[in-house]
Structures are given as structure tokens and as C-alpha cells.
């Protein structure tokens, strides 16, 4: 038994020795990479000026090389595979002289290694050191200088600094005294290794988890001006121009990307301590548990920091070691963006509308849209070491593309070959005639009692399924008009005129001139007046000017001879009705409902309303009947509908103005 214990003790001692040896060796390796041993270079007094000059040149050249490597994503010399591929980099100028190479392109990881960067800096020093040394001409009057061999630099990128050594054997003779020097060292206080490590981990995190693709998709989904997917009960078709969508997304990215933080870097702190954000995770689980147990309103957290979304959605935890370096992301519209959407027509995204007969009320109308986007744009990541170079600072930057394919994050570059080109870039709109056409729009304005030419009217050229934006009317030699060339591949095209405060109008372009009359509309506040109708006595009770809490009025007003339809639900926070400033005929359908059951309304055709009816008014009163008794049986409902269609009440309940 004693023998076995002795054997176990020996093995334990051997294990401890091996462990301590491994730790010691690891420490030596760390010391070698993290902080190279200071070289003790002994330089004779009589040649110190030459040695110091060479060392200074070595420092300045190395500093320029490190700065260039930082600016060009780890490359002192941009490889041909990148310089010859326009889409494999960010071009900071129009000629492509200043570029930031992508670290990821077409499924290929192009992150430069530390060893590669050391060789890049070594090559840079070798090729540019002479520019500073000037063949040591400043010392040749004092010394006879003989180069025993060519100089050879070597580079070590350590944890806290970059060390550049130079081996250059020189023989210097002065006053019959000959001295040999050959070793020179410059130390650059820059955390290039840490900057490279942060950038590399973030690049891997992006490739693994598509952080910025999801960031882009989410930013689009929550923005009301970018159409993605929706269903609304309204009849007016919605449309968006793809160029406007692109500009909107570019603006969102311009302002929102700098908010993204990298964990364990030196960023602007969140408003609350970390424990409060971590408590939100527990609170969320508790709320889900309460809901699963049947609670209608779960207990919210006691405190929610105002930047909670930034903490959970705009923060990257890529496993970066704690550092005093700063990291940020940005996008500039000048760097370009490829954006396409399906479906689109001539660059327009249009909703699909479905409606029944015009006499049907608004809730029978459906307006639906679903667009899928393909998006490619670049992001720049910038890492700053403010303490580098004695406080001058150092910047390391790299870039990568963000790829969205059919609304899905995509890290395999699908590129130009698969990219759907935008319709308004097609040759149809680009191929125009040489002769300019003169297009104008006329209408009434508040400043003129007669029809006059209108400014800021947007004109769109339409030919079958093609659409081209022509431009807006502007002041031109005393007229408001648009003079432009138009596509030649269409006979008798339609020009559509749009201006806020006017009905959309159109005209056929048959020559070199076209004038489109436009009808001005005026907005009115809406009030609903209820007139109880006693169906038994066939008599009217006094009106009431307020809806009951359970009542609502569904209103449809259509301008005859046009597609101008308005659908309102009253009461509402935004109840405005627009009428043409002129004599027009309207179709009006109103349903009065109580607890979503029809109890009255108003239906009339060819209701003539002119300017004299509302000249000084700002409110329209819509009059409806309330069928009494309330139609609770099938027979009463049929009687009410019969009265609504054939009853002699339309003139009595005609809209009024005040």
C-alpha cells in the first residue's frame, strides 16, 4: 500500500513540473510577441548622428507604412484581384485611387493575416526607406561611407506596438578612424494587432450570423415610408417610386449604422447599468409565462431603459477582448447601392386593390402589397487607437458588402449576374428623341380667379406598361412648364400630371406641346348629423349632432367620371373630405352602424355640389337617417334597406356646409 502511494506521489510531482513548464514556455512566447525584449544597441559616439538619422528615417517610413495598412484594410499594396474588380472595394474617390478592400467577396474570406501584414510592412519599408535616407548625402562630406550589403528590414506586430528592425552594415571612416554599424530598431506605439483582432472577429460574426443583413431588413420593415408587406381596408391605390425607396433606405443607414456598438470596445455607454438590461430578459420570460397561464395583461418590468432596443439589437458581441480601442460602422450614399424590388412597373411599386361595385362601402375594399427586395451595399468598419503615435492617433478600417436576396440575408454574393435590373434603367426611358416637348398644367390657384399655369407639377410619361418620370414644371422664360425630351418608342403616349391639392390628370401627347387642365380640391372637416326616422309614423324626429359611443359612420364619396374615391370612417382622428372647387356630381354612400350592425345611412347618385355651396365654408355636414325602431329582425332590416334605396329623403338629407 505504501509503495502504491509513493508511485502516485511521483506521478503528481511529474504532472506539476510539466504544467509549470508549459506555463513558463507560454509566458516566454507571450513576452516575445507582446513586448519584444529591448535591444541594447551600442553605437560609438562619433557615428551617432548617422545612426540616429537612419533610425529616424526607419521610424517615419514605418509609420507611413502602418498608416497606409490601416487605411487599406491591412494591405500596403492592394492586390490586383481587388484593384481590378470595381465591386470588391469601397472607392473613396471617383478614380479609385483611394480604396478600402472588402474582407469578404463572393463567398471568399479575404481577411489578411498578421503574418501577411508584417510582410506587407516589411516590403513597404524596403521599397520606400531610400526616399528618406537620400543615399546619406548629408553625411558624405564628413564620412567616407561604404555599404557592405543591402539593407534588410524585419517586422514584428506585437500586442501593444509594432517593432521594425533594420539590418544594414555600413563602414564609416572619418579622421583615419573606421567604425562599423549595422543594427537599427524603431518601435511604433500603435495597437495594430488589437485592431486587426477586433475587425477579424466582427467579420467572422457577420459571416456567421448575418447581423447587418438583419439590421437592414428590420430597418426597412419598421419604416412607414418603405413598403414591404401590408393589408389595408382602403380603396385608393398606393404607389412608391423605387428611387425614393432607395434614397430613404440610404438615409436610414447613414444615420443608424453609427449607433451599432461592439462589445468590450470603448463606446459611448448605455444609459443604465448592465443589470437593468439583463433583468429585461427575465421580465420577458415572466410575461410569457403569465400569458400562457391566461393573464390578459402581464406585469410589465418596473424599469425599462430608453435605449433597450440599442442594447439588444444594435450591439455586436463577437467575443472581442476588452480594449480601449473604439469601433464604429458607417455607410455613405456616394458609395452606391444596388436595390431592386419585385413586382415593379417602370420603377414604380404599386399596391393591389380589390373593390366591389362603387356603391359598396369602404370596408369592402382591400389594398394589399408585398414586395421582395434585392439589396447590395458596402459598410465600412473603423477602429481607432487614440493613444497611438504619442497621441496623434491611428485608424484601421476595413469593408464588406451587405447582401439581401429576396428579403432574406445572404452571405454568398449573388452579384450582378443574378441581380434584377430596375425597370426605369431600361433602354425604353433612356432612348429619347432630339426634339424637346413643352408640357404644362393649368388650374385655379388662391392667387388667381382664372386658370393659370401651375408650378411644381410632376409629369410622368406612360406607354402601356412602361412609365418614365419626366420631371416637374418650373419657371421658364415667363411660363411654368417642363421642356424635356421623351422616349421615341411610343405613339400617342399618355402624360400624367400630379400636384398636391389637385386631382391627378392626364393628357395624350400628340405633338411637341401639351397642356393638361387640373382640378383644384379643397379639404373640409367632417361632421355627421343623425336624423331619427320613425318608420311606423313615417315621420322625422329632431336631429342629433353627436354619434353615440357604439356608433360609427362609414362614408364613400366618388366623383363621377373619374376614379377619385374617398372612404372615411367617422369618428376618426383624421376625418377630412376633399371636394373639387367647381360644379361637380358625386355619388354618396353612407352606412350608420351601431355595434357594427347597420341602423341607417344615406345613398344618393348625381349629387351636384358647386363652389357656391361651400365658398366660405370649412366644414361639411353629412346627414344620415337612423331607422327607428332599431332593425333587430330580418324583416326590419329588409325594410330599412328598402327605405335606404328608394326612400324620398335624399334632398332633405343633402350635404350642407358651414
C-alpha positions in Angstrom: 0.0 0.0 0.0 2.8 2.4 0.9 4.5 1.5 -2.5 1.4 2.5 -4.4 1.1 5.8 -2.6 4.7 6.6 -3.4 4.1 5.9 -7.1 1.0 8.2 -7.1 3.1 10.9 -5.5 5.8 10.7 -8.1 3.2 11.0 -10.9 1.6 14.1 -9.3 5.1 15.7 -9.0 5.8 15.0 -12.6 2.5 16.4 -13.6 3.1 19.6 -11.7 6.5 20.0 -13.3 5.1 19.6 -16.8 2.3 22.1 -16.0 4.7 24.7 -14.7 7.0 24.1 -17.7 4.1 24.7 -20.1 3.1 27.9 -18.3 6.6 29.2 -18.4 7.1 28.4 -22.1 3.7 30.1 -22.8 4.9 33.1 -20.8 8.1 33.3 -22.8 6.1 33.1 -26.1 3.8 35.9 -24.9 6.7 38.1 -23.9 8.2 37.6 -27.3 5.0 38.6 -29.2 3.5 41.0 -26.7 6.6 43.0 -25.8 9.8 42.1 -27.6 13.0 42.4 -25.5 14.6 45.8 -25.7 17.7 45.5 -27.9 20.8 47.1 -26.4 22.5 48.6 -29.4 25.8 50.2 -28.6 26.7 53.0 -31.0 30.1 54.7 -30.9 29.8 58.5 -30.2 31.5 59.5 -33.5 28.8 57.9 -35.7 25.7 58.5 -33.5 24.4 61.3 -35.8 24.3 58.8 -38.7 22.8 56.1 -36.7 20.1 58.4 -35.3 19.3 59.7 -38.8 18.8 56.2 -40.1 16.7 55.2 -37.1 14.5 58.3 -37.5 14.0 57.5 -41.2 13.2 54.0 -40.3 10.5 55.2 -37.8 9.0 57.7 -40.3 8.9 55.3 -43.1 7.4 52.5 -40.9 4.8 54.9 -39.6 3.7 55.8 -43.1 3.5 52.2 -43.9 1.5 51.3 -40.8 -0.9 54.2 -41.6 -1.3 53.0 -45.1 -2.0 49.5 -44.0 -4.7 50.9 -41.6 -6.3 52.9 -44.4 -6.4 50.0 -46.8 -7.7 47.2 -44.6 -4.4 45.6 -43.9 -2.9 45.9 -47.3 0.0 48.2 -48.1 -0.3 47.1 -51.7 -3.9 46.4 -52.9 -3.9 43.0 -54.7 -4.7 43.0 -58.4 -7.7 40.7 -57.7 -9.2 43.7 -55.8 -7.9 46.6 -57.7 -9.2 45.1 -61.0 -12.7 44.4 -59.5 -14.6 47.6 -59.0 -17.2 45.9 -56.8 -14.7 44.3 -54.4 -13.9 47.5 -52.6 -15.2 50.9 -51.4 -14.0 53.6 -53.7 -13.4 56.8 -51.8 -12.8 58.8 -54.9 -14.1 58.7 -58.5 -10.8 57.5 -59.9 -10.5 54.6 -57.5 -7.1 55.8 -56.2 -8.2 55.6 -52.5 -10.0 52.4 -51.8 -11.0 50.2 -48.8 -10.8 46.5 -49.9 -13.6 44.1 -48.9 -12.7 41.4 -46.4 -15.4 39.3 -47.8 -16.4 38.9 -51.5 -18.4 36.3 -53.4 -18.2 33.8 -50.6 -14.4 34.2 -50.2 -12.8 35.4 -46.9 -10.1 37.9 -47.8 -9.1 38.9 -44.3 -5.3 39.4 -44.3 -3.4 37.6 -41.6 -0.9 39.2 -39.1 1.9 37.4 -40.9 0.8 38.9 -44.2 0.6 42.4 -42.7 4.1 42.0 -41.3 5.4 41.1 -44.8 3.4 44.0 -46.3 5.1 46.5 -43.9 8.5 44.9 -44.5 8.1 45.3 -48.2 6.9 48.9 -47.8 9.9 49.8 -45.7 12.3 48.1 -48.1 10.9 50.0 -51.1 10.4 53.4 -49.5 13.2 53.8 -46.9 15.6 55.3 -49.6 13.2 58.2 -50.1 14.1 59.4 -46.6 17.7 58.3 -46.5 18.7 60.1 -49.7 21.8 57.9 -50.0 23.1 59.5 -46.8 24.3 62.5 -48.9 24.0 64.8 -45.8 26.9 62.9 -44.2 29.2 62.1 -47.1 31.3 65.3 -46.6 32.1 64.1 -43.0 32.4 60.4 -43.6 33.5 58.0 -46.2 30.6 55.6 -46.3 30.8 52.1 -47.7 27.7 49.8 -47.8 28.9 46.3 -47.1 25.5 44.9 -48.0 21.9 45.9 -48.9 19.6 46.8 -46.0 17.0 44.2 -44.9 14.1 45.2 -42.7 12.0 42.8 -40.5 8.7 43.5 -38.7 7.0 42.2 -35.6 3.4 43.2 -34.9 3.3 42.8 -31.1 0.4 43.2 -28.7 1.0 46.9 -27.9 3.4 48.0 -30.5 4.9 47.4 -33.9 8.7 46.8 -33.9 10.7 47.3 -37.1 14.3 46.2 -37.2 16.8 47.0 -39.9 20.0 45.2 -40.7 22.3 47.4 -42.8 26.0 47.0 -42.4 27.9 50.3 -43.0 31.5 51.2 -42.8 32.1 54.8 -41.8 35.6 56.3 -42.0 36.5 59.8 -40.6 39.8 61.2 -39.5 41.5 57.9 -40.1 39.0 56.2 -37.8 36.8 53.4 -39.2 33.6 52.3 -37.5 31.0 49.6 -38.3 27.3 49.9 -37.6 24.5 47.6 -38.8 21.6 47.3 -36.4 18.7 49.8 -36.1 15.3 49.5 -34.3 12.2 51.6 -34.3 9.2 51.0 -32.1 5.8 52.3 -33.1 3.3 52.7 -30.2 0.3 51.5 -32.1 -2.1 48.6 -31.3 -2.3 47.3 -34.8 -2.6 43.7 -33.6 -5.6 44.5 -31.4 -7.3 46.5 -34.2 -6.8 43.6 -36.6 -8.2 41.2 -34.0 -11.4 43.2 -33.4 -12.0 43.6 -37.2 -11.4 39.9 -37.8 -13.8 38.8 -35.1 -16.5 41.2 -36.3 -16.1 40.0 -39.8 -16.5 36.4 -38.7 -19.5 37.3 -36.6 -21.2 39.0 -39.6 -20.5 36.0 -41.9 -21.8 33.6 -39.3 -24.9 35.5 -38.1 -25.7 38.0 -41.0 -26.1 40.8 -38.4 -26.1 43.7 -40.9 -28.5 41.9 -43.3 -31.0 41.5 -40.5 -30.3 45.1 -39.4 -31.2 46.3 -42.9 -34.3 44.2 -43.2 -35.6 45.3 -39.8 -34.8 49.0 -40.6 -36.9 48.7 -43.7 -39.8 46.8 -42.0 -40.3 49.4 -39.3 -40.1 52.5 -41.6 -43.5 53.7 -42.8 -42.1 55.2 -46.0 -40.7 51.9 -47.3 -43.3 49.4 -48.5 -42.7 45.8 -47.6 -45.9 43.8 -46.7 -49.3 45.1 -45.6 -53.0 44.7 -46.0 -55.4 47.7 -45.5 -59.1 48.2 -46.0 -58.9 51.1 -48.3 -59.5 51.6 -52.0 -57.1 54.2 -53.2 -54.1 52.6 -54.8 -50.8 53.3 -53.2 -47.5 53.6 -55.1 -43.9 54.3 -54.3 -41.0 55.1 -56.7 -38.1 52.7 -56.3 -35.7 55.6 -56.5 -37.4 57.3 -53.5 -37.3 53.9 -51.6 -33.6 53.7 -52.2 -32.9 57.2 -51.1 -34.9 56.6 -47.9 -33.0 53.4 -47.1 -29.7 55.2 -47.7 -30.7 58.0 -45.3 -31.7 55.4 -42.7 -28.4 53.6 -42.9 -26.5 56.9 -42.9 -27.9 57.9 -39.5 -28.5 54.5 -37.9 -25.4 52.4 -38.6 -23.1 54.6 -36.4 -25.3 53.6 -33.4 -24.1 50.0 -33.6 -21.6 49.1 -30.8 -19.1 46.4 -30.5 -19.0 44.7 -27.0 -15.8 45.3 -25.0 -14.6 48.2 -27.1 -14.5 51.9 -25.9 -18.0 53.0 -26.9 -20.5 55.6 -25.5 -22.0 53.9 -22.5 -25.7 52.9 -22.4 -27.9 55.0 -20.2 -28.3 52.3 -17.5 -26.2 49.7 -15.8 -26.0 46.4 -17.4 -28.0 44.6 -14.7 -31.1 46.6 -15.7 -30.9 45.2 -19.3 -30.3 41.7 -18.1 -33.4 42.0 -15.9 -35.5 42.7 -19.0 -34.7 39.2 -20.3 -36.1 37.7 -17.1 -39.1 40.0 -17.2 -39.8 38.9 -20.7 -39.9 35.3 -19.7 -42.1 36.1 -16.8 -44.6 37.9 -19.0 -44.7 35.0 -21.5 -45.4 32.7 -18.5 -48.2 34.9 -17.3 -49.8 34.9 -20.8 -49.5 31.2 -21.1 -51.4 30.9 -17.7 -54.3 33.0 -19.1 -53.4 36.5 -17.9 -54.9 39.2 -20.1 -52.3 41.9 -19.2 -48.9 40.6 -18.0 -46.9 42.5 -15.4 -44.5 44.8 -17.2 -40.9 45.4 -15.9 -40.6 48.1 -13.3 -37.9 49.9 -15.2 -37.1 49.8 -18.9 -34.1 51.8 -20.1 -34.8 54.2 -23.0 -32.1 52.6 -25.2 -33.1 49.0 -24.6 -33.5 48.3 -28.3 -30.0 49.6 -28.9 -28.7 47.3 -26.3 -30.3 44.2 -27.6 -30.5 44.9 -31.4 -27.7 47.3 -32.1 -24.9 45.6 -30.2 -22.4 43.1 -31.5 -20.9 40.5 -29.1 -18.2 38.9 -31.3 -16.0 37.6 -28.5 -13.7 40.6 -28.6 -11.2 41.0 -25.6 -11.7 44.2 -23.5 -9.9 47.1 -25.2 -9.6 50.8 -25.1 -9.9 51.0 -28.9 -13.1 52.5 -30.5 -15.1 50.7 -33.2 -17.8 52.1 -35.4 -19.6 51.4 -38.7 -20.9 53.7 -41.4 -22.3 53.9 -44.9 -22.2 56.9 -47.3 -24.7 57.2 -50.2 -21.8 58.1 -52.5 -20.5 54.6 -52.2 -23.5 53.3 -54.1 -26.3 50.8 -53.5 -27.9 48.2 -55.8 -31.6 48.0 -54.9 -34.4 46.3 -56.8 -37.9 45.1 -55.9 -40.4 42.7 -57.3 -43.0 43.4 -58.5 -42.4 46.9 -60.1 -43.6 48.6 -63.2 -41.3 51.2 -64.7 -39.7 51.7 -61.4 -43.0 52.1 -59.5 -44.1 49.9 -56.7 -47.9 49.6 -56.7 -50.3 48.1 -54.3 -53.0 45.7 -55.5 -56.5 47.0 -55.0 -59.7 45.0 -55.0 -63.2 46.5 -54.8 -66.8 45.6 -55.4 -69.4 47.8 -57.1 -68.8 51.5 -56.4 -71.9 51.7 -54.3 -70.3 49.3 -51.8 -68.9 50.9 -48.7 -65.2 51.3 -47.8 -64.8 48.1 -45.8 -65.4 46.1 -48.9 -62.2 47.5 -50.4 -58.8 45.7 -50.0 -55.4 47.3 -50.6 -52.6 44.9 -50.4 -48.9 44.8 -51.2 -45.9 42.5 -50.8 -42.5 43.4 -52.2 -39.3 41.4 -52.2 -36.1 43.3 -52.3 -32.6 42.5 -53.6 -30.0 44.8 -51.9 -26.2 45.1 -52.1 -24.3 47.9 -50.4 -21.0 48.3 -48.6 -20.3 49.0 -44.9 -17.0 50.5 -43.5 -15.8 49.4 -40.1 -13.4 51.9 -38.5 -11.3 51.1 -35.4 -9.4 54.0 -33.7 -6.4 53.9 -31.4 -6.4 57.5 -30.0 -3.2 57.0 -28.0 -1.1 55.8 -30.9 1.9 57.7 -32.2 2.2 59.8 -29.0 -1.4 60.9 -29.1 -1.6 61.5 -32.9 -4.0 58.6 -33.2 -4.3 55.7 -35.7 -7.2 54.5 -37.8 -7.7 50.9 -39.1 -10.6 50.4 -41.5 -12.0 47.6 -43.5 -15.1 47.0 -45.5 -17.6 44.3 -46.5 -20.8 44.0 -48.5 -24.3 43.6 -47.1 -26.3 41.2 -49.2 -30.1 40.8 -49.1 -31.6 38.4 -51.6 -35.5 38.3 -51.9 -35.8 39.8 -48.4 -33.5 37.0 -47.0 -30.0 37.5 -45.5 -27.4 36.3 -48.0 -23.7 36.0 -47.4 -23.0 34.2 -50.7 -22.6 37.1 -53.1 -25.3 36.8 -55.7 -23.8 39.6 -57.7 -24.6 41.3 -61.0 -25.3 38.1 -62.9 -28.4 37.4 -60.8 -29.4 41.0 -60.0 -32.7 42.2 -61.3 -32.2 45.5 -63.0 -34.6 48.3 -62.2 -37.2 49.0 -64.9 -36.6 52.7 -65.1 -33.0 52.0 -66.1 -34.1 50.1 -69.1 -33.4 51.5 -72.6 -37.1 52.5 -73.1 -36.7 55.5 -70.8 -33.1 56.2 -71.8 -33.7 56.4 -75.6 -35.2 59.8 -76.2 -35.7 61.9 -79.3 -33.7 65.1 -80.1 -36.7 67.5 -80.2 -37.9 68.8 -76.8 -41.6 68.9 -75.9 -43.3 71.6 -74.0 -45.6 70.3 -71.2 -47.7 72.5 -69.0 -50.5 72.1 -66.4 -53.2 74.7 -65.7 -55.6 75.2 -62.9 -57.1 77.6 -60.4 -54.9 79.0 -57.6 -55.7 81.1 -54.5 -53.9 84.0 -56.1 -55.8 83.9 -59.4 -59.5 83.9 -60.2 -58.8 82.4 -63.7 -56.9 79.3 -64.7 -53.2 79.8 -64.8 -50.1 77.7 -65.3 -49.1 75.7 -62.3 -45.6 75.2 -60.9 -44.1 72.1 -59.2 -46.3 69.7 -61.2 -44.8 66.2 -61.5 -45.2 64.7 -65.0 -44.9 61.0 -65.8 -44.7 59.5 -69.2 -46.8 56.4 -69.7 -46.9 53.9 -72.5 -48.8 50.7 -72.0 -46.9 49.1 -69.1 -43.9 51.4 -69.2 -43.5 54.6 -67.1 -40.8 57.2 -67.1 -40.5 60.2 -64.7 -40.1 63.3 -66.9 -39.7 66.0 -64.2 -41.5 69.0 -62.7 -42.8 72.2 -64.2 -40.6 75.2 -63.3 -40.4 78.9 -64.1 -39.0 79.1 -67.7 -38.9 82.3 -69.7 -42.1 83.7 -68.1 -44.0 80.4 -68.1 -44.4 77.4 -65.7 -43.6 74.4 -67.8 -41.4 71.4 -68.4 -39.3 71.2 -71.5 -37.7 67.9 -72.0 -37.1 65.1 -74.5 -39.3 62.0 -74.3 -38.9 58.3 -75.3 -39.4 57.7 -79.0 -40.7 54.1 -78.8 -44.4 55.0 -78.3 -47.2 56.5 -80.4 -49.7 58.9 -78.6 -48.3 58.3 -75.1 -50.2 59.5 -72.0 -48.6 62.1 -69.8 -49.9 62.1 -66.2 -49.8 65.3 -64.1 -49.7 65.2 -60.3 -49.6 68.1 -57.7 -50.7 68.2 -54.1 -54.1 69.9 -53.7 -55.2 68.9 -57.2 -56.8 65.8 -58.8 -54.4 63.7 -60.8 -55.0 64.5 -64.5 -53.6 63.2 -67.8 -53.4 64.1 -71.5 -52.3 62.5 -74.7 -49.1 63.8 -76.2 -49.6 64.1 -80.0 -47.1 66.7 -80.9 -44.5 68.9 -79.3 -46.8 70.7 -76.9 -49.3 69.5 -74.3 -51.4 71.4 -71.7 -53.2 69.4 -69.1 -56.1 71.1 -67.1 -56.1 70.1 -63.4 -58.9 70.4 -60.9 -58.2 72.1 -57.6 -59.6 70.4 -54.5 -60.4 71.8 -51.1 -60.3 69.9 -47.8 -63.2 70.0 -45.4 -63.6 68.9 -41.8 -66.4 66.4 -41.5 -69.3 66.2 -39.1 -72.1 63.6 -39.1 -75.7 64.7 -38.3 -78.1 61.9 -37.4 -81.9 62.3 -38.2 -84.0 59.6 -36.5 -86.8 58.4 -38.8 -89.9 56.8 -37.2 -90.8 54.1 -39.7 -94.1 53.4 -38.1 -95.3 57.1 -38.1 -93.3 57.8 -41.3 -92.1 61.0 -39.6 -88.8 62.6 -38.6 -87.6 63.3 -35.1 -85.3 66.2 -34.2 -81.7 65.6 -35.3 -78.8 64.9 -33.1 -75.3 66.2 -33.7 -73.2 63.6 -31.9 -72.8 59.9 -32.5 -73.3 57.5 -29.7 -70.3 55.7 -28.2 -71.2 52.5 -30.0 -72.0 54.2 -33.4 -69.8 54.9 -36.4 -70.4 56.1 -39.9 -68.7 54.5 -43.0 -68.6 57.1 -45.8 -67.9 56.7 -49.5 -67.8 59.8 -51.8 -67.0 59.2 -55.5 -66.5 61.9 -58.2 -68.5 60.9 -61.3 -66.5 60.2 -64.4 -63.2 59.7 -62.5 -61.5 57.2 -60.3 -61.4 59.7 -57.4 -63.0 57.8 -54.5 -62.8 58.7 -50.8 -63.5 56.3 -48.0 -63.8 57.6 -44.4 -64.7 56.1 -41.0 -66.2 58.6 -38.6 -65.3 59.3 -35.9 -61.6 59.3 -36.6 -58.5 61.4 -35.7 -58.1 62.4 -39.4 -61.5 62.9 -40.9 -61.1 65.2 -43.9 -63.1 65.1 -47.2 -61.9 66.8 -50.4 -64.2 68.3 -53.0 -63.4 69.9 -56.3 -63.6 73.7 -56.4 -66.2 73.7 -59.2 -69.6 72.3 -60.0 -69.3 68.5 -60.0 -71.6 65.5 -59.5 -70.9 62.9 -56.8 -72.1 59.5 -55.7 -72.5 59.4 -51.9 -73.0 56.2 -49.8 -73.0 56.3 -46.0 -73.8 53.5 -43.6 -74.6 54.3 -40.0 -73.7 51.3 -37.8 -74.3 50.5 -34.1 -72.1 47.8 -32.6 -71.2 47.0 -36.3 -74.8 46.4 -37.2 -76.3 48.8 -39.9 -79.1 51.0 -38.4 -79.3 53.7 -41.1 -77.4 55.8 -43.6 -77.7 57.7 -46.9 -77.4 56.7 -50.5 -77.7 59.2 -53.5 -76.5 59.5 -57.1 -75.7 62.6 -59.1 -75.5 64.9 -56.1 -74.5 68.2 -57.6 -72.2 70.3 -55.5 -70.7 73.6 -56.7 -68.4 76.3 -55.5 -71.4 78.5 -54.5 -72.4 75.8 -52.0 -69.2 76.0 -49.9 -67.5 79.2 -50.9 -66.7 80.4 -47.4 -67.2 77.1 -45.5 -64.6 74.8 -43.9 -66.8 72.0 -42.7 -69.2 69.6 -44.5 -72.2 68.2 -42.6 -73.1 64.7 -43.8 -76.7 63.9 -42.9 -77.9 60.3 -42.3 -81.1 58.8 -41.2 -81.4 56.5 -38.2 -84.1 53.8 -38.7 -86.5 53.6 -35.8 -87.2 51.1 -34.3 -83.7 49.6 -34.5 -83.7 46.9 -37.1 -83.2 43.8 -35.0 -85.3 41.4 -37.0 -84.7 40.3 -40.6 -88.0 42.0 -41.7 -86.9 45.3 -40.1 -83.5 45.0 -41.8 -85.1 44.5 -45.2 -87.5 47.4 -44.6 -84.5 49.6 -43.7 -82.5 48.7 -46.8 -85.6 49.3 -49.0 -86.0 52.7 -47.5 -82.3 53.5 -47.9 -82.6 52.7 -51.7 -86.0 54.0 -52.6 -86.9 56.4 -49.8 -87.7 60.0 -50.5 -85.1 61.6 -48.2 -82.1 62.4 -50.4 -82.9 66.1 -50.8 -83.9 66.5 -47.2 -80.6 65.0 -46.0 -78.4 66.6 -48.7 -74.9 67.5 -47.5 -74.7 71.1 -46.1 -71.7 73.4 -45.4 -70.8 75.9 -42.7 
